[in-house]
Amino acid sequence: MAKLNWDHTMINITDLNAAIKVLKEKGIIFEPGGEHKRWGTGNALGYFGLNYIELITVSNEKSARKVKRTDGSAVYDAIQDYFLGVQRLNTIAIRSDNIEETHQRLKEENVLVGDIEEGQRLDPRGKLISWKIFFVNDYLAPGLPYPFFIQWAGNDESRFKKLTKQGLIVEHQAGDLKVVTANFEVAEPQDVAAKWGKLLQQPVKTTKNGTLLIELNDRQLKFTQGSQNHLVSLDFAGANKTLQNQIVKIDKVLFNF
């Protein structure tokens, strides 16, 4: 059975430099990641171990306007938010160590998966970054996107060493930060949590206060009742005294420390 993990979180941003500045002022380091030429998008990345956050924006409006949702659902959603002037959390990417097996399983479960594609971009140093990826051409609930699935070359240990050597995995001034929880506010928590549980092959647990959660290795997804039908915030551990118990907000993006 393929091993699944929470790889990264995609966040839709309209002004990449402004977002990087806000986070830097809080002691959280994000670096420009490069451009996806085929989509007309660009990004900045902040690493917290191998788990990272991708701030995605439009870098070429002409190219971006040509993208269809079947070309990459999460990227399409980010592009639409850019043109609407909306900044919010998008979805999370799930890392698989056998993406072909994961793709086939979901296909057999009648999930509307797109094809597995080879993705690539040049980082600011001119190095080519490559991966395998597939998206889901559907919604978990009205307006609620699926995760997408990705596989990187090499194992986790070798990637950690490589990213550290490249200066991408760094010590944040704000502390030894780690993203520990993705908080979803959805109209039908039981239904949505069950769908996520099936995708991740993990049980859904219920806390004492009735919150539904799925544990994925040392992190978790939480589902509470509400009208947004979206991923609404991320919880971090490891913040130092200057950031502890604070909320960092960029429009609709909420980071809880």
C-alpha positions as CSV (number, residue, x, y, z in Angstrom):
1,M,0.0,0.0,0.0
2,A,1.3,3.4,-0.9
3,K,2.5,5.6,2.0
4,L,0.7,9.0,2.1
5,N,1.8,12.1,3.9
6,W,0.8,15.8,4.0
7,D,3.3,17.3,1.6
8,H,2.3,21.0,1.4
9,T,-0.4,23.6,1.5
10,M,-1.3,25.8,-1.4
11,I,-2.4,29.4,-0.6
12,N,-3.9,31.7,-3.2
13,I,-2.1,35.1,-3.2
14,T,-2.6,38.2,-5.3
15,D,0.6,40.1,-4.3
16,L,3.4,37.7,-3.7
17,N,6.0,40.3,-2.5
18,A,3.5,41.8,-0.1
19,A,2.7,38.5,1.5
20,I,6.4,37.5,1.8
21,K,7.1,40.9,3.5
22,V,4.2,40.4,6.0
23,L,5.5,36.9,7.0
24,K,9.1,38.1,7.1
25,E,8.2,40.8,9.6
26,K,6.9,38.0,11.8
27,G,10.1,36.0,11.5
28,I,8.8,33.5,8.9
29,I,10.9,33.0,5.9
30,F,9.5,32.5,2.4
31,E,11.7,32.5,-0.7
32,P,10.6,32.9,-4.4
33,G,10.2,29.4,-5.9
34,G,10.0,30.0,-9.6
35,E,7.3,29.9,-12.4
36,H,5.0,27.3,-13.9
37,K,5.2,28.5,-17.5
38,R,2.3,26.3,-18.8
39,W,-0.1,27.8,-16.2
40,G,1.3,31.4,-16.1
41,T,1.7,31.1,-12.3
42,G,4.6,31.7,-9.9
43,N,5.2,30.9,-6.3
44,A,7.1,31.4,-3.1
45,L,7.8,28.6,-0.6
46,G,8.2,28.5,3.1
47,Y,9.6,25.2,4.5
48,F,8.8,23.7,7.9
49,G,10.8,20.5,7.6
50,L,9.6,18.6,4.4
51,N,6.1,20.0,4.9
52,Y,5.9,23.4,3.3
53,I,3.6,26.2,2.3
54,E,3.3,27.3,-1.3
55,L,2.1,30.9,-1.9
56,I,0.8,30.8,-5.5
57,T,0.0,33.8,-7.7
58,V,-0.4,34.7,-11.4
59,S,2.8,35.8,-13.1
60,N,1.5,35.8,-16.7
61,E,-2.1,36.9,-17.0
62,K,-2.4,36.0,-20.7
63,S,-1.3,32.4,-20.1
64,A,-3.3,32.1,-16.9
65,R,-6.5,33.1,-18.6
66,K,-6.2,30.1,-20.9
67,V,-6.1,27.5,-18.1
68,K,-9.1,25.2,-17.6
69,R,-10.0,23.4,-14.4
70,T,-9.2,20.1,-16.0
71,D,-5.6,21.4,-16.6
72,G,-5.0,21.4,-12.9
73,S,-7.9,22.0,-10.5
74,A,-6.0,23.6,-7.6
75,V,-4.0,25.9,-10.0
76,Y,-7.2,26.9,-11.8
77,D,-8.8,27.8,-8.5
78,A,-5.8,29.9,-7.6
79,I,-6.0,31.7,-10.9
80,Q,-9.7,32.5,-10.4
81,D,-9.1,33.9,-7.0
82,Y,-6.3,36.1,-8.3
83,F,-8.6,37.7,-10.9
84,L,-11.3,38.1,-8.2
85,G,-8.8,39.7,-5.8
86,V,-9.2,37.0,-3.2
87,Q,-6.4,35.7,-1.0
88,R,-7.2,32.5,0.9
89,L,-6.1,28.9,1.6
90,N,-6.6,26.7,-1.4
91,T,-6.1,23.0,-0.6
92,I,-3.3,20.6,0.5
93,A,-1.1,18.3,-1.5
94,I,-0.7,14.7,-0.5
95,R,2.7,13.1,-1.1
96,S,2.6,9.5,-2.2
97,D,5.6,7.2,-2.5
98,N,3.8,5.3,-5.3
99,I,1.7,7.7,-7.2
100,E,0.7,5.2,-9.8
101,E,-0.8,2.9,-7.2
102,T,-2.6,5.9,-5.5
103,H,-4.0,7.0,-8.9
104,Q,-5.2,3.6,-9.7
105,R,-6.9,3.1,-6.3
106,L,-8.8,6.4,-6.6
107,K,-9.8,5.6,-10.1
108,E,-11.2,2.3,-9.1
109,E,-13.2,4.2,-6.3
110,N,-14.7,6.4,-9.1
111,V,-12.9,9.5,-8.0
112,L,-12.6,11.8,-11.1
113,V,-8.8,11.8,-11.2
114,G,-6.9,13.5,-14.1
115,D,-3.9,11.9,-15.7
116,I,-0.6,11.6,-14.0
117,E,1.7,14.3,-15.4
118,E,5.4,15.2,-15.2
119,G,5.6,18.6,-13.6
120,Q,8.7,20.9,-13.6
121,R,9.8,24.5,-13.0
122,L,13.1,26.3,-12.8
123,D,14.0,27.7,-9.3
124,P,15.5,31.1,-9.0
125,R,19.0,29.5,-9.1
126,G,18.2,28.0,-12.5
127,K,17.9,24.4,-11.2
128,L,15.2,22.2,-12.7
129,I,12.7,20.9,-10.1
130,S,10.7,17.9,-11.3
131,W,7.8,15.8,-9.9
132,K,4.8,13.6,-10.8
133,I,1.4,15.0,-10.1
134,F,-2.3,14.4,-10.6
135,F,-5.4,16.5,-9.7
136,V,-9.0,15.6,-9.1
137,N,-11.6,17.2,-11.4
138,D,-14.4,17.4,-8.9
139,Y,-15.4,19.0,-5.5
140,L,-15.7,17.2,-2.1
141,A,-18.7,19.5,-1.4
142,P,-20.0,22.7,-3.2
143,G,-16.9,24.9,-3.5
144,L,-14.7,22.6,-1.5
145,P,-11.7,21.4,-3.6
146,Y,-10.1,17.9,-3.4
147,P,-6.5,17.6,-2.4
148,F,-4.0,16.8,-5.2
149,F,-1.4,14.2,-5.2
150,I,2.4,14.4,-5.8
151,Q,5.5,12.3,-5.8
152,W,9.0,13.7,-5.7
153,A,12.2,12.0,-6.9
154,G,14.1,10.3,-4.1
155,N,13.1,9.4,-0.6
156,D,12.2,11.8,2.3
157,E,15.6,11.5,3.9
158,S,17.5,12.4,0.8
159,R,15.1,15.3,-0.1
160,F,15.5,16.7,3.5
161,K,19.3,16.7,3.1
162,K,19.1,18.2,-0.4
163,L,16.7,21.0,0.6
164,T,18.7,21.8,3.7
165,K,21.9,22.0,1.6
166,Q,20.2,24.3,-0.9
167,G,19.2,26.6,2.0
168,L,15.4,26.1,1.6
169,I,14.9,24.3,4.8
170,V,16.0,26.9,7.3
171,E,15.6,28.0,10.9
172,H,12.9,30.6,11.2
173,Q,13.5,33.5,13.4
174,A,10.0,33.0,14.9
175,G,11.0,29.5,16.2
176,D,11.2,25.9,15.2
177,L,7.9,26.1,13.4
178,K,5.8,23.1,12.2
179,V,2.4,23.0,10.6
180,V,0.4,20.6,12.7
181,T,-3.3,21.1,11.8
182,A,-5.4,22.0,8.8
183,N,-8.8,23.4,9.9
184,F,-11.8,22.9,7.6
185,E,-15.1,24.6,8.1
186,V,-17.8,22.7,6.2
187,A,-21.5,22.4,6.0
188,E,-21.5,18.6,6.4
189,P,-18.5,17.7,8.6
190,Q,-19.3,14.0,8.8
191,D,-19.7,13.6,5.0
192,V,-16.6,15.6,4.2
193,A,-14.5,13.9,6.9
194,A,-15.6,10.5,5.6
195,K,-14.5,11.3,2.1
196,W,-11.1,12.6,3.3
197,G,-10.7,9.4,5.4
198,K,-11.4,7.3,2.3
199,L,-8.9,9.3,0.2
200,L,-6.2,8.9,2.8
201,Q,-7.1,5.4,4.0
202,Q,-7.3,6.7,7.6
203,P,-10.1,6.5,10.2
204,V,-12.1,9.5,11.3
205,K,-12.0,10.2,15.0
206,T,-14.3,12.3,17.1
207,T,-12.9,14.5,19.9
208,K,-14.7,15.2,23.2
209,N,-16.1,18.5,21.9
210,G,-17.4,16.7,18.8
211,T,-14.8,17.9,16.3
212,L,-14.0,15.3,13.6
213,L,-10.3,14.7,12.9
214,I,-8.1,12.5,10.8
215,E,-4.5,11.9,11.9
216,L,-1.9,11.7,9.2
217,N,1.4,10.7,10.7
218,D,2.3,13.6,13.1
219,R,-0.3,16.0,11.7
220,Q,-4.1,16.2,11.5
221,L,-7.0,17.5,9.6
222,K,-10.0,18.9,11.6
223,F,-13.5,19.3,10.4
224,T,-16.0,21.6,12.1
225,Q,-19.5,22.8,11.0
226,G,-19.8,26.1,9.2
227,S,-20.8,27.8,6.0
228,Q,-17.5,28.4,4.4
229,N,-17.0,24.9,2.9
230,H,-13.3,25.5,2.7
231,L,-9.9,25.1,4.4
232,V,-9.9,28.2,6.7
233,S,-6.7,28.1,8.8
234,L,-3.5,26.4,9.7
235,D,-2.2,25.7,13.3
236,F,1.5,25.8,14.0
237,A,3.6,24.5,16.8
238,G,7.0,25.7,17.9
239,A,6.6,29.4,17.9
240,N,8.8,31.4,20.2
241,K,7.5,34.0,22.7
242,T,7.3,36.8,20.1
243,L,4.8,34.9,18.0
244,Q,3.2,32.4,20.4
245,N,-0.6,32.6,20.7
246,Q,-0.8,35.2,17.8
247,I,-2.8,34.9,14.6
248,V,-1.1,36.1,11.4
249,K,-3.7,37.2,8.9
250,I,-3.4,37.9,5.2
251,D,-6.9,38.7,4.0
252,K,-8.7,35.3,4.5
253,V,-5.5,33.4,5.2
254,L,-5.2,32.6,8.9
255,F,-2.1,31.2,10.6
256,N,-2.6,30.3,14.3
257,F,0.5,30.2,16.5
